[in-house]
Amino acid sequence: MYALINGGLKPSGSVRVSGAKNSATRLLAAALLSDEEVTLSNFPTRLVDVVHKVRFCESMGAAIEVDSERETVRVDASGLSVKNLADADFDVPIRTTYLLAAAQILRSGEAKVPYPGGCPIGPGDAGSRGYDLHVMVWEAMGCEVIENPDHLFIRATNGLSGSLIDFPITTVGGTENSLICASVAQGQSIINNAYVTPEVEDLIDLLRGMGAVISVTGSNIVVDGTGGLLSGVHKQVMSDRIEALTWIVYAAMSGGDLLVQDVPFESMEVPLIHIQQAGIDLFRNSNSVYITNDCLRTGSIQPFELACGSHPGVISDMQPFFVMLGLFAAGTSRIFDYRYPERIGFVRELARLVEPGSVDAVRGQVTTVGPAGLRPGVANSTDLRGSMAVVLAGLCADGVTRINNVQMALRGYNGLDIKLKSLGAEVSFHHD
């Protein structure tokens, strides 16, 4: 899929931040732990990743009702069974497939899990295969893991058993997987060196609402497993902090006039401090922020340096948008990424749409020299967030820009085409 953008138009109007992709897809997996109905509202139903995960859950026998108008998903997993899966079902191009194991094991004593897909942003946080830590979790809980050509086969004849999970590095995915498995395991599990992000807190909130007993102290989590199915519940998905930052940066760099609604301020305090230190005053109330040219205290964005790492700081997913902000700043900015230093592939594509010498990247560092002139052209998508950064460049460049493989951006931005057009952007999406 590719996008054609007639850029140079300033955004105007209001946009509402959708439910967080990095929470919603996890909550959907956890909803399978009950035979009662689980309702998830503020759900980003149009995301590509959501469509793939819903399809796979339905292949397992779950009944899922998706209401895109009300942004609600209703899940009835009472018919779920690993026996329903066929070889053709394992082509699922998303990363969080491993979260679907616990629900299968709970009912069948075994699970078939598609290999994790997702964004090629560099080596995985768990080694060369990218799922080593998940294997560690399953084996610690009494499972046998077999690597088949098209899927992981996990056998737990006696069910999941509570265990000590001691992660050698902090890992969001590993923390989520261990939480979901431990909630329905027999006995108590202790998770050390857990990575408790806002999205993980959202998952814990859902699991508690379903009957799981979970206590959190810093990076230590204790789960008293139920040894069986959980209860039904209604849960609202948290707003997407990365999407909120995307719209704020787009408005600031484009000179637009934009009201961003449903901003999760409590989960993005440090990133917003960096926005303010770049000379941008934000007009805000309890859940919205208003950005105009009057927000620039000196009339321009100020250059800055920041480092991406772990929450509550600036997370790596936000790195491309601070790169975009740096391109419009009055001077040289440097953005370091200590967690995913290889996340620089998008910079090569971004360079196609800016003046020569405006942006450069080496492992772990991106340097921008602004204010950079943007020019229309042809660029390719790399990873999800990098793809969206390139889309923003196309939106701000005068003339027609083509973004190839733009479906990468659609993996993380719910109703992106609808939102952009509502702000006055001239953009169309086409299948190759």
C-alpha positions as CSV (number, residue, x, y, z in Angstrom):
1,M,0.0,0.0,0.0
2,Y,1.2,3.5,-0.7
3,A,0.0,7.0,0.2
4,L,-0.1,10.1,-2.0
5,I,0.1,13.3,-0.1
6,N,-0.4,16.8,-1.4
7,G,1.6,18.5,1.3
8,G,2.1,22.0,2.6
9,L,-1.3,22.5,4.1
10,K,-1.5,23.5,7.8
11,P,-3.7,21.2,9.9
12,S,-6.7,22.9,11.5
13,G,-9.5,21.6,13.8
14,S,-9.6,18.9,16.5
15,V,-8.5,15.3,16.7
16,R,-9.3,12.7,19.4
17,V,-6.6,10.3,20.5
18,S,-7.7,6.7,20.2
19,G,-7.2,3.8,22.5
20,A,-3.6,2.7,22.8
21,K,-2.4,0.1,20.3
22,N,0.2,-1.2,22.8
23,S,-2.6,-1.7,25.4
24,A,-5.6,-2.8,23.3
25,T,-3.9,-5.8,21.5
26,R,-2.7,-7.0,24.9
27,L,-6.1,-6.6,26.5
28,L,-7.7,-8.6,23.7
29,A,-5.3,-11.5,24.5
30,A,-6.2,-11.3,28.2
31,A,-9.9,-11.3,27.4
32,L,-9.5,-14.8,26.1
33,L,-8.9,-16.0,29.7
34,S,-12.6,-16.0,30.5
35,D,-15.7,-17.9,29.2
36,E,-17.8,-14.9,30.2
37,E,-18.2,-11.8,28.0
38,V,-15.4,-9.3,28.2
39,T,-16.2,-5.8,26.8
40,L,-13.4,-3.4,25.8
41,S,-14.4,0.2,25.0
42,N,-12.3,3.0,23.5
43,F,-10.8,0.2,21.4
44,P,-8.9,1.1,18.2
45,T,-10.8,-1.2,16.0
46,R,-9.4,0.0,12.7
47,L,-5.8,-0.8,13.4
48,V,-4.2,-3.3,11.1
49,D,-2.7,-5.2,14.0
50,V,-6.1,-5.5,15.6
51,V,-7.7,-6.9,12.5
52,H,-5.0,-9.6,12.3
53,K,-5.3,-10.5,16.0
54,V,-9.1,-10.6,15.9
55,R,-8.9,-12.9,12.8
56,F,-6.5,-15.3,14.6
57,C,-8.7,-15.3,17.8
58,E,-11.7,-16.2,15.7
59,S,-9.7,-19.0,14.0
60,M,-9.3,-20.5,17.5
61,G,-13.0,-20.4,18.0
62,A,-13.5,-17.1,19.9
63,A,-16.6,-15.1,19.0
64,I,-15.6,-11.4,18.7
65,E,-18.0,-8.6,17.9
66,V,-16.3,-5.5,16.6
67,D,-18.3,-2.2,16.6
68,S,-16.1,0.4,14.9
69,E,-18.7,3.2,15.3
70,R,-18.8,2.8,19.1
71,E,-15.1,1.7,19.2
72,T,-16.1,-1.3,21.2
73,V,-15.1,-5.0,21.1
74,R,-17.0,-7.8,22.8
75,V,-15.2,-11.1,23.4
76,D,-16.8,-14.5,24.1
77,A,-14.0,-17.1,24.2
78,S,-16.1,-20.0,25.5
79,G,-15.6,-21.8,22.2
80,L,-11.8,-21.4,22.0
81,S,-9.8,-24.5,21.3
82,V,-6.3,-25.1,19.8
83,K,-7.9,-27.9,17.7
84,N,-9.6,-25.3,15.6
85,L,-6.3,-24.1,14.1
86,A,-5.1,-25.0,10.6
87,D,-1.7,-24.4,9.0
88,A,-3.1,-21.4,7.1
89,D,-4.0,-19.6,10.3
90,F,-0.3,-19.0,11.4
91,D,0.4,-16.2,9.0
92,V,-0.1,-13.4,11.5
93,P,2.2,-10.4,10.9
94,I,2.1,-9.0,14.5
95,R,4.6,-9.2,17.3
96,T,2.4,-10.1,20.3
97,T,1.3,-13.5,19.2
98,Y,3.0,-15.0,22.2
99,L,0.3,-13.5,24.5
100,L,-2.2,-16.0,23.0
101,A,-0.6,-19.1,24.5
102,A,-2.1,-18.9,28.0
103,A,-5.8,-19.0,26.9
104,Q,-5.1,-22.1,24.8
105,I,-3.1,-23.9,27.5
106,L,-5.9,-23.1,30.0
107,R,-8.4,-25.0,28.0
108,S,-6.4,-27.7,26.1
109,G,-3.1,-28.1,28.0
110,E,-1.3,-27.1,24.8
111,A,-1.0,-24.1,22.5
112,K,0.0,-23.2,18.9
113,V,1.5,-19.8,18.6
114,P,2.5,-18.0,15.4
115,Y,6.1,-16.7,15.4
116,P,6.2,-13.1,16.4
117,G,6.3,-10.6,13.6
118,G,6.3,-6.8,13.8
119,C,8.6,-4.0,13.0
120,P,12.2,-4.5,11.9
121,I,13.9,-1.9,14.1
122,G,17.0,-3.9,15.0
123,P,17.8,-6.9,17.2
124,G,15.1,-8.0,19.6
125,D,15.3,-7.3,23.3
126,A,15.4,-11.1,24.0
127,G,18.2,-12.2,21.7
128,S,18.5,-13.2,18.1
129,R,15.2,-15.0,17.9
130,G,13.2,-12.3,19.6
131,Y,11.2,-14.6,21.7
132,D,13.8,-16.3,24.0
133,L,12.4,-14.6,27.1
134,H,8.9,-15.9,26.3
135,V,10.3,-19.4,26.0
136,M,11.9,-18.8,29.4
137,V,8.6,-17.8,30.9
138,W,6.7,-20.9,29.6
139,E,9.5,-23.3,30.6
140,A,9.6,-21.8,34.1
141,M,5.9,-22.5,34.4
142,G,6.2,-26.1,33.5
143,C,5.8,-26.1,29.7
144,E,7.6,-27.9,26.9
145,V,8.3,-25.6,23.9
146,I,8.8,-27.0,20.4
147,E,9.8,-24.8,17.5
148,N,8.0,-26.0,14.4
149,P,8.6,-24.4,11.0
150,D,5.5,-22.2,11.1
151,H,4.6,-21.9,14.8
152,L,5.7,-22.6,18.3
153,F,4.0,-25.6,20.0
154,I,3.7,-25.3,23.7
155,R,2.7,-28.3,25.8
156,A,1.7,-28.1,29.5
157,T,0.1,-31.4,30.4
158,N,-0.6,-30.4,34.0
159,G,-1.4,-26.8,33.2
160,L,0.6,-23.7,34.0
161,S,2.4,-23.7,37.4
162,G,3.3,-20.6,39.4
163,S,7.0,-19.9,39.4
164,L,9.8,-17.4,39.9
165,I,10.4,-15.4,36.7
166,D,13.7,-13.5,37.0
167,F,14.2,-11.5,33.8
168,P,17.9,-10.7,32.9
169,I,16.8,-7.5,31.2
170,T,13.6,-5.4,31.4
171,T,11.1,-6.4,28.8
172,V,7.6,-5.2,28.1
173,G,6.5,-8.3,26.2
174,G,8.0,-10.7,28.7
175,T,6.3,-8.9,31.5
176,E,2.9,-9.0,29.7
177,N,3.3,-12.7,28.9
178,S,4.2,-13.6,32.4
179,L,1.3,-11.6,33.9
180,I,-1.2,-13.3,31.6
181,C,0.2,-16.8,32.2
182,A,0.6,-16.3,36.0
183,S,-3.0,-15.0,36.4
184,V,-4.4,-18.4,35.4
185,A,-1.6,-20.6,36.7
186,Q,-1.7,-22.9,39.8
187,G,0.0,-21.2,42.7
188,Q,2.0,-18.0,43.2
189,S,4.3,-16.4,40.7
190,I,7.0,-13.8,41.4
191,I,8.1,-11.6,38.5
192,N,11.4,-9.8,39.1
193,N,12.8,-7.0,36.9
194,A,9.4,-6.4,35.4
195,Y,8.9,-3.4,33.1
196,V,5.8,-1.7,34.3
197,T,4.8,0.8,31.6
198,P,1.4,2.6,31.5
199,E,0.2,-0.1,29.1
200,V,1.3,-2.8,31.4
201,E,-0.6,-1.1,34.2
202,D,-3.7,-1.1,31.9
203,L,-3.3,-4.9,31.5
204,I,-3.0,-5.3,35.3
205,D,-6.1,-3.3,35.8
206,L,-8.0,-5.6,33.4
207,L,-6.7,-8.8,34.9
208,R,-7.6,-7.6,38.4
209,G,-11.1,-6.7,37.2
210,M,-11.3,-10.3,35.9
211,G,-10.4,-11.7,39.3
212,A,-6.6,-12.0,39.2
213,V,-4.8,-11.1,42.5
214,I,-1.8,-9.0,41.5
215,S,0.5,-6.8,43.7
216,V,3.1,-4.5,42.3
217,T,6.1,-2.9,44.1
218,G,8.5,-1.1,41.8
219,S,9.7,-3.7,39.3
220,N,8.6,-6.6,41.4
221,I,5.2,-8.3,40.7
222,V,3.5,-11.0,42.7
223,V,0.6,-12.9,41.2
224,D,-1.6,-15.4,43.0
225,G,-2.9,-17.6,40.2
226,T,-6.5,-18.7,40.1
227,G,-5.7,-22.1,38.5
228,G,-8.6,-21.6,36.1
229,L,-10.8,-19.3,34.1
230,L,-11.2,-15.6,35.0
231,S,-14.5,-13.6,35.1
232,G,-16.0,-11.3,32.5
233,V,-15.6,-7.5,32.9
234,H,-16.0,-4.2,31.1
235,K,-12.8,-2.2,30.6
236,Q,-11.9,1.1,28.8
237,V,-8.6,1.1,26.9
238,M,-6.2,3.9,27.9
239,S,-5.5,6.6,25.4
240,D,-2.4,6.3,23.2
241,R,0.4,8.4,24.5
242,I,2.5,8.0,21.3
243,E,-0.4,9.1,19.1
244,A,-1.0,12.1,21.4
245,L,2.7,13.1,21.0
246,T,2.4,12.6,17.2
247,W,-0.4,15.2,16.9
248,I,1.3,17.7,19.2
249,V,4.5,17.5,17.3
250,Y,2.7,17.7,13.9
251,A,0.9,20.9,15.0
252,A,4.0,22.5,16.4
253,M,6.2,21.8,13.3
254,S,3.5,22.7,10.7
255,G,2.3,25.9,12.3
256,G,-1.2,24.5,12.5
257,D,-4.1,25.2,14.8
258,L,-5.0,22.0,16.5
259,L,-7.0,20.8,19.5
260,V,-5.8,17.3,20.6
261,Q,-8.4,15.6,22.8
262,D,-8.1,12.7,25.3
263,V,-4.4,13.2,26.0
264,P,-3.1,10.8,28.7
265,F,-1.1,13.5,30.5
266,E,-0.3,11.2,33.5
267,S,1.6,8.7,31.2
268,M,3.7,11.3,29.3
269,E,4.9,13.8,31.8
270,V,8.6,13.6,30.9
271,P,8.1,13.8,27.1
272,L,5.9,16.9,27.6
273,I,8.6,18.5,29.7
274,H,11.0,18.1,26.7
275,I,8.3,19.7,24.5
276,Q,8.2,22.7,26.8
277,Q,12.0,22.9,27.0
278,A,12.0,23.2,23.2
279,G,10.2,26.5,23.7
280,I,6.6,25.3,23.2
281,D,4.0,26.4,25.6
282,L,1.0,24.1,25.7
283,F,-2.5,25.4,26.3
284,R,-4.1,22.5,28.2
285,N,-7.0,21.5,30.5
286,S,-7.5,18.1,32.2
287,N,-7.6,16.0,29.1
288,S,-6.9,18.2,26.0
289,V,-4.1,20.3,24.6
290,Y,-4.4,23.2,22.1
291,I,-1.4,24.1,19.9
292,T,-1.1,27.2,17.7
293,N,1.8,29.4,16.6
294,D,1.3,31.4,19.7
295,C,2.6,28.4,21.6
296,L,6.2,29.2,20.4
297,R,7.5,31.4,23.1
298,T,10.3,33.0,20.9
299,G,8.5,32.5,17.6
300,S,10.5,29.3,16.8
301,I,11.2,25.8,18.1
302,Q,14.4,25.7,20.1
303,P,17.1,23.1,19.6
304,F,17.5,20.4,22.2
305,E,19.2,17.2,23.3
306,L,17.4,14.3,24.8
307,A,17.9,10.6,25.4
308,C,15.3,7.8,24.8
309,G,15.2,5.0,27.2
310,S,12.6,3.5,29.6
311,H,9.3,4.9,30.9
312,P,8.7,7.4,32.6
313,G,11.3,9.0,30.3
314,V,11.0,9.4,26.5
315,I,10.5,5.9,25.2
316,S,12.0,4.7,21.9
317,D,8.7,4.7,20.1
318,M,8.7,8.5,20.5
319,Q,12.2,9.0,19.1
320,P,11.1,9.7,15.5
321,F,8.8,12.5,16.5
322,F,11.5,14.3,18.4
323,V,13.6,13.9,15.3
324,M,10.8,15.7,13.4
325,L,10.7,18.4,16.0
326,G,14.5,18.9,15.7
327,L,14.2,19.4,12.0
328,F,12.1,22.4,12.6
329,A,14.2,23.8,15.5
330,A,16.4,26.8,15.1
331,G,19.8,25.0,15.3
332,T,21.3,21.6,15.9
333,S,19.5,19.0,18.0
334,R,20.6,15.5,19.1
335,I,18.4,12.6,19.9
336,F,20.0,9.6,21.5
337,D,18.4,6.2,21.8
338,Y,19.9,3.9,24.4
339,R,17.2,1.2,24.4
340,Y,17.0,0.6,20.6
341,P,20.1,2.1,19.1
342,E,19.5,0.5,15.7
343,R,16.2,2.4,15.3
344,I,17.6,4.7,12.7
345,G,16.5,3.1,9.4
346,F,13.7,5.7,8.9
347,V,16.3,8.5,8.9
348,R,17.6,7.4,5.5
349,E,14.0,7.7,4.1
350,L,13.4,10.9,5.9
351,A,16.5,12.4,4.3
352,R,14.8,12.0,0.9
353,L,12.3,14.6,1.9
354,V,14.6,17.2,3.5
355,E,17.4,19.4,2.4
356,P,20.9,17.7,2.2
357,G,22.7,17.9,5.5
358,S,19.6,18.4,7.6
359,V,19.6,15.0,9.3
360,D,22.1,12.3,9.9
361,A,22.2,9.1,12.0
362,V,24.7,6.8,13.5
363,R,24.0,3.9,15.8
364,G,22.1,5.3,18.8
365,Q,22.1,8.9,17.7
366,V,20.2,11.1,15.3
367,T,21.4,14.7,14.6
368,T,19.2,17.3,13.0
369,V,20.1,20.8,11.7
370,G,17.2,23.1,11.5
371,P,15.1,24.8,10.4
372,A,15.3,22.3,7.5
373,G,13.6,22.9,4.2
374,L,11.2,20.0,3.2
375,R,10.8,18.9,-0.3
376,P,8.3,16.4,-1.9
377,G,9.5,13.1,-3.1
378,V,9.2,9.3,-2.8
379,A,10.1,7.6,0.5
380,N,9.6,4.2,2.0
381,S,8.2,3.1,5.3
382,T,10.5,1.2,7.7
383,D,9.1,0.6,11.2
384,L,5.7,1.8,12.5
385,R,6.7,5.0,14.2
386,G,9.4,5.9,11.6
387,S,6.8,5.4,8.9
388,M,4.5,8.0,10.6
389,A,7.4,10.4,10.9
390,V,8.0,10.2,7.1
391,V,4.2,10.8,6.6
392,L,4.5,13.9,8.7
393,A,7.3,15.1,6.5
394,G,5.2,14.5,3.4
395,L,2.3,16.5,5.0
396,C,4.6,19.5,5.6
397,A,6.4,19.5,2.2
398,D,4.9,21.6,-0.6
399,G,3.9,19.3,-3.4
400,V,3.0,15.7,-3.9
401,T,4.9,13.0,-1.9
402,R,4.5,9.2,-2.2
403,I,5.1,7.0,0.8
404,N,5.5,3.4,0.0
405,N,4.5,0.6,2.4
406,V,2.4,3.1,4.3
407,Q,0.5,0.2,5.9
408,M,3.2,0.3,8.6
409,A,1.8,3.5,9.9
410,L,-1.7,2.1,9.8
411,R,-0.6,-0.6,12.3
412,G,-0.4,2.1,15.0
413,Y,-2.8,4.9,14.1
414,N,-6.5,4.1,14.3
415,G,-8.5,5.7,11.5
416,L,-5.5,7.7,10.3
417,D,-7.0,8.6,6.9
418,I,-10.2,9.8,8.5
419,K,-8.4,11.9,11.1
420,L,-6.0,13.5,8.6
421,K,-8.7,14.5,6.2
422,S,-10.7,16.0,9.0
423,L,-7.8,18.3,9.7
424,G,-7.7,19.5,6.1
425,A,-4.9,17.2,4.8
426,E,-5.1,16.0,1.2
427,V,-4.0,12.4,1.4
428,S,-5.1,9.2,-0.3
429,F,-4.2,5.5,0.3
430,H,-3.8,3.1,-2.5
431,H,-3.2,-0.6,-2.9
432,D,-0.3,-1.6,-5.2
